[in-house]
Amino acid sequence: MTQGNDSVEDADEVTFEIWKANEKEKAFLIDAPHDKNGIYKAGTSFITDGVYFIQTHVTARDMHVMPKQQFTVGNVTEDELKSAEEADVKEKSAGMSGKHH
């Protein structure tokens, strides 16, 4: 993790929130301790193939950022990818209207 050109090795908290597409209510959190050179690591295993999202929650230097990324585990169909993208759009829309789950 960096801030400008500096490695951030003193984050107050780094947590990964992971959920399967269309199953945000089943999200789980993993703490990610600092490893070295601004790299925070955590590990998990996935039992089910599918489209997943990971959102990193970082609190460091009086800032909080929450970048989100989509990824796949195993084999997924085009329909599953499309459904995941639709779920992501709905989630973003709900967040913009002030609705939270």
Short mmCIF file of the C-alpha atoms (twelve columns), coordinates in Angstrom:
data_MODEL
# 
_entry.id   MODEL 
# 
loop_
_atom_site.group_PDB 
_atom_site.id 
_atom_site.type_symbol 
_atom_site.label_atom_id 
_atom_site.label_alt_id 
_atom_site.label_comp_id 
_atom_site.label_asym_id 
_atom_site.label_seq_id 
_atom_site.Cartn_x 
_atom_site.Cartn_y 
_atom_site.Cartn_z 
_atom_site.pdbx_PDB_model_num 
ATOM 1   C CA . MET A 1   0.000   0.000   0.000   1 
ATOM 2   C CA . THR A 2   1.296   3.430   -0.835  1 
ATOM 3   C CA . GLN A 3   0.409   7.024   -0.147  1 
ATOM 4   C CA . GLY A 4   1.996   9.147   -2.820  1 
ATOM 5   C CA . ASN A 5   5.377   7.493   -3.329  1 
ATOM 6   C CA . ASP A 6   5.725   6.292   0.281   1 
ATOM 7   C CA . SER A 7   5.022   2.728   1.437   1 
ATOM 8   C CA . VAL A 8   2.446   2.698   4.230   1 
ATOM 9   C CA . GLU A 9   3.727   0.374   6.913   1 
ATOM 10  C CA . ASP A 10  1.777   1.881   9.810   1 
ATOM 11  C CA . ALA A 11  -1.888  1.426   8.838   1 
ATOM 12  C CA . ASP A 12  -4.243  1.351   11.798  1 
ATOM 13  C CA . GLU A 13  -6.357  -1.355  10.156  1 
ATOM 14  C CA . VAL A 14  -6.403  -3.341  6.921   1 
ATOM 15  C CA . THR A 15  -9.297  -5.759  6.451   1 
ATOM 16  C CA . PHE A 16  -10.514 -7.647  3.402   1 
ATOM 17  C CA . GLU A 17  -14.281 -8.083  3.030   1 
ATOM 18  C CA . ILE A 18  -15.105 -10.923 0.619   1 
ATOM 19  C CA . TRP A 19  -18.441 -12.098 -0.750  1 
ATOM 20  C CA . LYS A 20  -19.851 -14.133 -3.598  1 
ATOM 21  C CA . ALA A 21  -21.842 -12.157 -6.173  1 
ATOM 22  C CA . ASN A 22  -25.483 -11.788 -5.141  1 
ATOM 23  C CA . GLU A 23  -24.597 -12.915 -1.594  1 
ATOM 24  C CA . LYS A 24  -23.337 -9.709  0.036   1 
ATOM 25  C CA . GLU A 25  -25.220 -10.645 3.203   1 
ATOM 26  C CA . LYS A 26  -22.808 -13.610 3.587   1 
ATOM 27  C CA . ALA A 27  -19.672 -11.457 3.375   1 
ATOM 28  C CA . PHE A 28  -16.808 -12.349 5.679   1 
ATOM 29  C CA . LEU A 29  -13.889 -10.286 6.964   1 
ATOM 30  C CA . ILE A 30  -10.221 -11.195 7.111   1 
ATOM 31  C CA . ASP A 31  -7.656  -9.087  8.948   1 
ATOM 32  C CA . ALA A 32  -4.551  -8.380  6.875   1 
ATOM 33  C CA . PRO A 33  -1.450  -7.733  8.973   1 
ATOM 34  C CA . HIS A 34  1.526   -5.821  7.597   1 
ATOM 35  C CA . ASP A 35  4.108   -8.121  6.021   1 
ATOM 36  C CA . LYS A 36  6.825   -5.819  4.655   1 
ATOM 37  C CA . ASN A 37  7.381   -2.829  2.370   1 
ATOM 38  C CA . GLY A 38  3.764   -1.657  2.633   1 
ATOM 39  C CA . ILE A 39  2.361   -5.094  1.745   1 
ATOM 40  C CA . TYR A 40  -0.518  -6.404  3.857   1 
ATOM 41  C CA . LYS A 41  -1.374  -10.100 3.450   1 
ATOM 42  C CA . ALA A 42  -4.224  -12.435 4.298   1 
ATOM 43  C CA . GLY A 43  -5.282  -15.838 3.039   1 
ATOM 44  C CA . THR A 44  -8.464  -17.800 2.587   1 
ATOM 45  C CA . SER A 45  -9.826  -20.738 0.606   1 
ATOM 46  C CA . PHE A 46  -12.899 -20.932 -1.606  1 
ATOM 47  C CA . ILE A 47  -15.078 -24.036 -1.691  1 
ATOM 48  C CA . THR A 48  -17.458 -22.901 -4.431  1 
ATOM 49  C CA . ASP A 49  -16.645 -21.683 -7.942  1 
ATOM 50  C CA . GLY A 50  -18.147 -18.338 -8.817  1 
ATOM 51  C CA . VAL A 51  -17.754 -14.614 -9.155  1 
ATOM 52  C CA . TYR A 52  -16.623 -12.879 -5.996  1 
ATOM 53  C CA . PHE A 53  -15.897 -9.366  -4.793  1 
ATOM 54  C CA . ILE A 54  -13.177 -8.223  -2.435  1 
ATOM 55  C CA . GLN A 55  -13.333 -4.831  -0.784  1 
ATOM 56  C CA . THR A 56  -10.321 -3.645  1.145   1 
ATOM 57  C CA . HIS A 57  -11.011 -1.482  4.182   1 
ATOM 58  C CA . VAL A 58  -7.926  0.547   5.031   1 
ATOM 59  C CA . THR A 59  -7.617  3.048   7.843   1 
ATOM 60  C CA . ALA A 60  -4.269  4.823   7.838   1 
ATOM 61  C CA . ARG A 61  -2.967  8.304   8.463   1 
ATOM 62  C CA . ASP A 62  -6.393  9.789   9.224   1 
ATOM 63  C CA . MET A 63  -7.882  8.409   5.986   1 
ATOM 64  C CA . HIS A 64  -10.239 5.533   5.224   1 
ATOM 65  C CA . VAL A 65  -10.343 3.994   1.733   1 
ATOM 66  C CA . MET A 66  -12.417 1.071   0.459   1 
ATOM 67  C CA . PRO A 67  -11.358 -0.057  -3.030  1 
ATOM 68  C CA . LYS A 68  -13.349 -2.978  -4.474  1 
ATOM 69  C CA . GLN A 69  -12.397 -5.574  -7.092  1 
ATOM 70  C CA . GLN A 70  -14.259 -8.426  -8.807  1 
ATOM 71  C CA . PHE A 71  -12.555 -11.805 -9.344  1 
ATOM 72  C CA . THR A 72  -13.485 -15.347 -10.322 1 
ATOM 73  C CA . VAL A 73  -12.828 -18.669 -8.639  1 
ATOM 74  C CA . GLY A 74  -12.804 -21.788 -10.814 1 
ATOM 75  C CA . ASN A 75  -15.078 -22.007 -13.834 1 
ATOM 76  C CA . VAL A 76  -17.878 -19.495 -14.329 1 
ATOM 77  C CA . THR A 77  -20.366 -18.999 -17.129 1 
ATOM 78  C CA . GLU A 78  -21.087 -15.843 -19.074 1 
ATOM 79  C CA . ASP A 79  -24.486 -15.727 -17.303 1 
ATOM 80  C CA . GLU A 80  -22.760 -15.759 -13.896 1 
ATOM 81  C CA . LEU A 81  -20.477 -12.898 -14.966 1 
ATOM 82  C CA . LYS A 82  -23.431 -10.886 -16.250 1 
ATOM 83  C CA . SER A 83  -25.415 -11.539 -13.068 1 
ATOM 84  C CA . ALA A 84  -22.447 -10.435 -10.935 1 
ATOM 85  C CA . GLU A 85  -22.099 -7.195  -12.877 1 
ATOM 86  C CA . GLU A 86  -25.828 -6.512  -12.488 1 
ATOM 87  C CA . ALA A 87  -25.600 -7.183  -8.748  1 
ATOM 88  C CA . ASP A 88  -22.676 -4.760  -8.493  1 
ATOM 89  C CA . VAL A 89  -24.633 -2.053  -10.310 1 
ATOM 90  C CA . LYS A 90  -27.634 -2.577  -7.993  1 
ATOM 91  C CA . GLU A 91  -25.389 -2.377  -4.936  1 
ATOM 92  C CA . LYS A 92  -23.823 0.877   -6.136  1 
ATOM 93  C CA . SER A 93  -27.282 2.314   -6.869  1 
ATOM 94  C CA . ALA A 94  -28.546 1.349   -3.418  1 
ATOM 95  C CA . GLY A 95  -25.525 2.996   -1.825  1 
ATOM 96  C CA . MET A 96  -26.138 6.205   -3.736  1 
ATOM 97  C CA . SER A 97  -29.749 6.360   -2.589  1 
ATOM 98  C CA . GLY A 98  -28.735 6.027   1.046   1 
ATOM 99  C CA . LYS A 99  -29.872 2.419   1.472   1 
ATOM 100 C CA . HIS A 100 -27.428 0.192   3.322   1 
ATOM 101 C CA . HIS A 101 -27.575 -3.541  4.035   1 
# 
